Amino acid sequence: MTLQAANRLTAAETQLIDAYTNQIGSLPGDGAVLLQRDNLFDVLKRQGLPTRRVESFHYTDLKALLRALPAEEISAIAHGVKPIVADASVLAIRQGVAQDVGMMPEGLTVTAYRESLKDGSAAPALTAYNSEDTIGRINGAFVRDGFSLSVADGAEIEHLIELQSVHAAGHLHLRFPASFGKGAKATVVERHVGQSESAALATVVADLSLAEGAEVTWIILQGEGDADSHLGQIRADLGPNAKFRLFIINAGGKLVRQEVHVKTTGEGSDFTMRCVNLLGGDTHTDVTMTLGHNVPHTTSTEIIRNIVFDRAKGVFQGMIRVAPDAQKTDARMACNTLLMSDEAEFSVKPELEIFADDVQCAHGATVTDIQKNHLYYLMSRGIPEKTARGLLINGFVAEIVEELEDEALVAALEEIITDWLEHHG
């Protein structure tokens, strides 16, 4: 996959090259950061955007889907929004720029990511996750800001932390490195909001490290605009007895690719992933996960629920790899889809690679429409058909959100899902 004469540059690839050439002098970073940026972009330029010939992008041909980049909107202004819950500690990003940090809870240290770019401390982490990491390369080459989070050993952050990124249009490239010390506990919402009908391109990389016994809930709430492209990636390394719960809600965006890469590197660690994809119009949303069980006595469960209307297309790819030394692994994965239109599509590719012999692993997938007998049961009791369908669809995804213990957070997320369904149903 090289950009040679036989493989002509698309408009988006040309615009990426021009953008990097024009911006390199203004991107924050010392010599070490600049070298990493150049290395990442050099590979990206040689490989180009991935096509379906690249296995991990087989169902999301980025070269075809991302034909051109949105225009830069220098004058675009993003306005603040209310936090998802009233008592959240908000870390605001407006139009790709981290705002001043106010008073943070004890045990939580926060700095603007641009500071680690300027002093060079960000350089070692500006690397591609693997050979097919297009998102990491674009983000690493162009990243300007974000927030770095550190939760001290034993700290329990009582109130929710909201990473709130709001934009009006244009380009924004953010990073969220976060470390959680021994026994630390925290809940973080990574929230993305688009406020304009004009298109935007957002790339986001969150890089998490959980020390022994840490318990972290991380929620990705993606509500980009109807014309926006969102390329997100979260990487997590789980230490001994660490517990990582990841919730993803995709409720916006024209083109969305959310990658999840998790490694269990400590015995007794546990990973839980819950995902709700709400797809309508002619959008394309892809959630791709790789999970490495690398040590003994680790567990994981992933449940993905998808509701697909109109001509929307969705993808879930889930790869679980169990290393030879990872005995007593318990890994389970399920993907369930409601297709609400004859033109809707959802592709599922669950995979298991098991190199240990004393494990319990399973995966499954279902694709269906609303059951007619369920609909008839509600309608026979005087409930109008549209309302009945809404109740059944809500029930399909509500049990995912209800796993969160915070009642205010559950109510807020359920309201977002209900509003989306009323608009698209």
N, C-alpha and C positions, 0 to 999 in steps of 0.2 A: 504494500500500500504506500506508494510514493507519488509525489507530485511531479510527474514527468510530462512530456508532451502528450503522451497517450492518455494521460489522466489530467485533463484540463482543470484548472482551478475554477471552483464555483465562485459566485459573488461573495458568499460568506467567507470563504478561505482567503480570497483577495483582500477583503475588508479586515480580516484578522491580522494579516501581514502588515497592511498599511497602518492599522491602529497601533500595533506594537512598535513599528518604526517611528510613528509620530509621538508616542507617549513615553518611550523608554527614558527620555531625559527628565521627565517629570514624575516618574513612578518612585515612591519612597523606597529607600534601601541603601546600604553601604555597598562596598565592592563585593563582599561575599554574597549578598542577596542578589545583586545584579548578575553575578556569575550563575547563580541558580536559575534566575529568570531566563537567562540566555540559553542555558542547557535545556530547560523544559520547552521553550518555544522552538528551539532548533529541531527537536524530535517531532513536535507538533507540526512544524512546517514541512518536514520531510514526509511524515506519514499522511498528513491531511486529515480531514474529518472522517470518522469510521463509516464504512458501508456495511451492508448485511453480510459481507464476506468475513467480517470480524465477528467471531462467534458470540461474544458478549453483547454485540450490537445487532444481532441477526434480526430481531424484531423491531429495532429502532435504528433505521438507516439515517444517521445524523447528517450525512452528506446530502441526502435528498430532502430531509425534513427541515433542516436549517439552511435554507437557500440563500438568505441574505440577513445581515445583521441590522437591527433597528438603528436609527440615526441617534447620534449623541445629542442629548438635550441639556445643554449647558445651563439654560435658564429655568429648567424644571424645578419646581418647589414641592416637596413632600410635607404634608401636614401630620402632626401627631394624632394618634388614635388612643382611645382608652385601653388600659391593660385588660387582658383576658379575664382576670379577677382583680377585685378592687385593691387588695393589699399586696399585690405583686411588687417586687423590686424590679423596676424597668431599666434596662440598658438600651437606650434608643440609638438607632441608626437612621439618619434621614438622607435620602438620595445618595447612599453609599458612604456617608461620613459618620463616624461614631461621635455621639454628642458627649458633653461633659458628664462624668460619673458623679452621682450624688452620694449620699450616705448609704453604705452597704452594711448588711448584717455582719455581726462579729464572726470571724472565721472565713469570710469570703473576701478575696483580693481580686480586684478587677483593674485592668489597664487597657487602653486603646491599642489595638493590634498594630497600628501604624508605628507606634513607638518601638516595638520589637523589630520592625522592618528597618527603621532608621538606625538603630544601634547594632544591627546585624545578628541579634540573637534568634531571629526567625529563620535564618538561612538553613540550618540543618534539617528542618522539617519541610522545607520547600522541595519536596521530592514527589515523583509519581508513585502511586500505590503499587502498580504493576505495569506490564508492557502495554496494556490496553486502556490506560487511565487518561482518557481525553479530558475529562472534567478536571482532574488534578492538574494537568498541564496548562489548560486555559486559565484556571484560577491562579495557579502559582505564578504564571507569567504576568498577569494583570492585577493581582490582588493589591488593594490600596488600604483597606481598613477592616475593622471587625472588633472583637473583644477577646482578650485573654482572661480566662477565669482560673482561679486556684482556690480550692476548698481545703482548709487545714485538717490535719489528723484529728479525728474525733469530733469535728464540728458537725452540728446538725442545723442546717439552714431551714428555719421553720417556714418562712414565706417563700412562695414560688418566685423564681428568677425568670424574667421575660426578656429574651433577646428580641427586640422589636425592630425589624427592618421594614421601613416604609419608603416607597419610591413613587415618582410620578411617571417616569419614562427613562429612556437612555440605557446606560450600562452601569452595572455595579458588581463588584467582585469582593467577596467577604470571606474571612476566616474566623473560626471560633475554636482555638486550642483551649482545652479544659482539663485540669488535673484534679483528681479527688483523692485526698489522703486516706490513710488507714482509718477505717470505721466511719468515714464521712458519709453524710446523708444529705441529698439535695434533689429538688425537682426543678427542671429547666424547660421552658417553652421557647423553641426557636420559631419565631413567627414572621411570616413574609406577607406583606400587604401591598398590592398594586392599586394606585389611585387614579389612573389615567387610562383613556382609551388608546393612547399612543403606545406603541410597543416598547418593551424593555427586554434586555438580556441580563439575567442574574445568575452568577455562579457562586456557590457557597460550599465551603469545606469545613466540617467540624471534626476536630481531632481530639479524641477523649482517651484519658488514661485513668483506670480505676485501680487504686491500691488495695491491699488486703482488707477484706470486710467492708469495703465501700458499698453503699446502696444508692443508686442513681436512677431517677426516672427522667427521660429526655423525650420531649414531645415536639415533633416537627409539624407545624400548622401552616400549610402552604395555601395561601389565598391570593395568588397573583392575578393580574388582569387578564381579560379574555384574549388579548393579543400578545401576551408575554411568553418568553421562553425561560424556563427555570432548570438549571443544571446543578443538582445538589449531591453532596457526598458526605457521609458520616463514617468515620473510622473509630473503632473502639478496641482497646486492649484491656482484658479483664484479668486482674490479679487473683490470688487465692481467696476463695469464698466471697468474691465480689458478686453483686447482683445488679444487673443492668436491664432496665425495662425501657423499651423504645416504642413510642406510639407515633404513627404517621397518619396524618389526615391530609389528603390531596383534594382540594375543593376549588381549584382555579388553574389558570395557565392554559396557553394554547399548545405548547410543547413542554413536557415535563419529563425529566429523567432524574430519579432519586436513587442513588446507590447507597448500599449499606454493607460495610466491610467490618466484620467482628472476628477477633481472635481470643480464644480462651487460653491464657498462658499460666493460669494458676489453678491448682486443684480445688474442687468445690465451687467453682464459679458457675453462675447461672445467667442465661440470656433469654429474655422474653421480648418478642416483637409482636405488636398488633398494628394493623394497617387498614385504613378505610380509604378507598379510592372512589370519588364521586365524579363521574365523567359524563359530559354532555356536549352537544354541538358537534363540531368536527375536530375535537381535541385529540391529542395523543399523549398518554401518560404511561411511563415505564418505571417500575420499581424493581431493581435488581439487587440481590443480596448474595454475599458470600460469607460463610461462617466456618471458621476453622476450629474444630475440637482438637486441641494439640496435646492435652495432658489428661490423665485419668480423672474419673469421678466429676464430670461436668455435665450440665443439663441445658437444654434449650427447647423452647416452643415458639412457633411462629404461626399466627392466624391472620390471613389477609381476606378482607371482604370487599367486593367490588360491585358497584351499581353503575350500569352503562346505558345511557340514553342516546337517541338520535344516531348519528354516524360516528360517534366517538370510538376510539381504539385504545385498548389498554394492554399492558404487558406485566406479568410477574415472572421473574426468573429467580430461583432460589437454589443455590449450591451449598450443600453441607458436606464438608470433608472431615473424616475421622481418621486421625493419624494412627500409625501402628502402635504407639505407646498409650493411646487414649482409651484404655479399657474402662468399662463401666460407664461409657457415655450413654446418655438418654436424650435423643433428639427427635423432635416431632414437628411436622410442618403441614399446614392445610391452607388451601386457597379456594374460596367459594365465591361464585360470581352470579349476579342477576343480570341477564340481558333483557333490557326493556324495549328493544327495537330490533326489527329484522335486519337492519343495517349496522347495528352495533357489533363490535368485535372485541374479544379478549383472548390473548394468547398466554398460556401457562406452561412454564418449563421448570418443574421441580426436579432436582438431581441429588443423589447421594453417592458419595465416594467413600467407601468404608474399607479401611486397611487394618482394623482390629477385629477380634473375633468374639469378644464378650461385651456386646453393646445391644441397646434397644433403639432402633431407628425406624421411622416411618414417614411417609408423605402421601398426600392425596389432594385431589382437585375435583370440583364440581362446577358445572355451568348449567343454569336453568332459568326459567321465567318464574313468575309468581304462580304458585300452585292454584289451580282453579277451584279446588274444593275449599281451600283456605279463604279465597275471595268470596265464594258463595256463602260460607258460614257467616262472615261478617255482614254481607249484603242482606242475607235472610233475616237479620236482626235490625233492619232498618237503616244501616249505614250506607250512604251513597258510595258508588263504585270508586270514585276518585279518592274519597277519604279513606275507604277501606284499603286501597292500594298503598296509600301513604302510610297507613298504620303498619302494614306488613313490611314495607321497605324500611321504615324506621326501626322496627323490631329486629330486622336482619343485621343492622349495624349497631344498635343501641347497646347490646350486650358487650361489645368490644370496649366502648367508651366507659361503661359502668364498672369496668375493672379498676379504674382509678379510684382511690379512696377519698379524694378531695371533692366534697359535694358541690362546692361552688364551681370548681373546674369542670366537673362532669356536666353541670347544668349549662355552662357557657359553651362547651363543645357540642352538646346536644342541640342547643339553639342554632349554632352555625350549620349543623347538618340539616336541621328542619328547614331553615331558611333556604338552603341550597335546593332541597328537594321540592319545596313549594315553587321555587323559581323555574326548575327544570321539569318537574313532574307534570 
